[in-house]
Amino acid sequence: MHTEFWHERWQKQEIGFHRSQVHPQLAAHFKQLPESARERVFVPLCGKSLDMLWLIEQGTQVVGSELSALAIEAFAAENALALTATTCDEHIRHDGDQLRLWQGDFFTLAAEQIACSGFYDRAALVALPPAMRQDYVAQLERLLSPTASGLLITFAYDTAAMSGPPFSTTPADVQALFQAHWHVERLSSEDVIAGHPGMQARGLKSLEESVWRLTRRSS
């Protein structure tokens, strides 16, 4: 899936993945991360997620990565945020109070740009087709500290009824991607199709949402 796809989605405002409220599973499970992972949290492919504001309200420093300038502009405008932009090679860094957003390609970020021991992935892994998942996980591991912990939210559904994005990610998929270098714990799982009329319209009759706590294994 090429970057042009996501630029076009933002240009056309085809952003059904954006939530108008803070995700309830973030509020429910954030404190199940170690204190060190709650101090500074990386949000990959962050869009204009309100979850970042919730994290800031908890006293957390937030570092986000987003491809689209339109997403960052909308996030700042809609939430009356004053962000200072600085060009840093192939990325643009947007700084605010307890907030830093890196505009550009997630896969070209460096660890020193992120410097986080925590992460929150609600819409990054599920936005990527299976062929890109291993590369995503490898880059996430390069960017995060060796003691990192985080929350991952996934969807699993009947792929004969619908194709992504968001892409179906089963418990077996999560284990295959992370178990070599992470402790993987499923914190919750429920069918949330009733709250997703757009997915129902695309043919789904059930949608299993799972929340995972991932903790890096000691090397």
Protein Blocks (a to p, Z undefined) as FASTA:
>chain_A
ZZklmmmmmmnopafkbcfbdcfklmmmmmmpcfklmmpccdehkljafklmmmmmnopa
cddddfblklmmmmmmmnopacddddehjbccdddehiacdedjfklccfklnopabdcd
fklmmmpcfklmmmmmmmmmmmpcfkbccddddddddfklpccddddddfklmmmmmmmm
pccddfbdcdfklmmmklmmnopabdcddddddddddZZ
